[in-house]
């Protein structure tokens, strides 16, 4: 009753369900963090179930935090992999084209520490979709306002293991003032599974975030109010995939 409108399609539809963002598929059963449920219409919630499954599988697969390799994690990962194999086989990587990886951050190892596989289009689509939903959800959580078509935003992603992203990760760590760590009150050894850094200027209607899944995938993005323009000399921001807010599947207007 306190949140009557869907926060994913710009408030154009009534909220009839609660959508957990990040998706529950990103965690073992019963391990999704508390207080990350958001008001959603049925279309915005259930319309991304395919992306939830694919993104959940890869977010767990790319987590290099050994503390998160519990029996519950392994069972969840196997279950998601089997579901994708049956329903979305085009999302699975081609393991015949794997390449050894000898570098972790700035360190080189004498033997492979992981393998590298090309991303499939279905994975890229899932990452983009969940990134956009996360931008809407965290903006709503931090500002208590709905991201509408009067806003512009982008969402992007990268793996923390990519050495070319070290500077970006350091920037988030030192420039985004607010750190929120996901927890589960009924799980004593919850581990480092989800956290995000954020910053906002309420008067200017400006919001930034960077969310990390374990020790692997980072989703980050920015929300701009109607009066904020992107500096054309800033190529990094200018070249981002900017979208109009309120672009959930239940949106009644094109984004």
Secondary structure, DSSP 8 states (H G I E B T S, - for coil): ----B-TTTTT-SB--EEEESS-GGGSSTT-S-TT-EEEE-HHHHHTTHHHHHHHHHHHHHT---GGG--HHHHHHHHHHHHHHHHH-GGGS--GGG-EEE-EETTEE-SS--EEE----HHHHHHHHHHHHHHHHHHHHHHHSS---TT-EEEEEEEETT-GGGHHHHHHHHHH--EEEE---TT-TT--S-EEEEEEEETTTTEEEEEEEETTTEEEEEEEE-TT----TT-HHHHTS--EES--STT-SS--
